């Protein structure tokens, strides 16, 4: 695989909402055997993958309450993401008040990250989509936070992989320097929104730049 170009802070539009597009830290265009490959990177020191779905929903509603009209479309985007990627409705009720227990504590940021990677690949007519978490360990990061991030990523991946026939067990863990795939997201459609492409093979990896290593 040969990397041809890259764009920092690449934005991929997502439906529903006033939250704006998915912003990839780095989006790379590569080529393999004459075919386009899209690689989207989420760079991390030891900050978390944002809040949980419960926390992000609460924050969106608080922001909306301060605006005229007090409305947010975040619940619609959330339901589109969870249904498209996990095969689960985000809410147990039609009023979008009670979150499904399976999704409530998952890290929200990973949903638009993966959806955005697949949509970016579709936009570029790519033959493969790759989502990579690039973690940096330095003198200013805390190992406990890195471990918490690893736990959050693995918890999310167990649900995501199982929902899309990838056969992840309860003890699945994505180690540094490893990649999992190909994953084909199951065909699911949410009324009023674009479908997440199900025909583009997705790979998910994690790497670490360790500036403390001996």
Secondary structure, 3 states (H helix, E strand, C coil): CEEEEEEEEEEECCCCCCCCCEEEEEEEEEEECCEEEEEEEEEECCCCCCCEHHHHHHHHHHHHHCCCCCCCCHHHHHHHHHHHHHCCCCECCCCCCCECCCCCCCECHHHHHHHHHHHHHHHCCCCEEEEEEEEEECCCCCHHHHHHHHHHHHHHHHHHHHHCCCCCCCCCCCCCCEEEEEECCCCCCCCCCCCCCCCCEEEEEEEEEECCCC
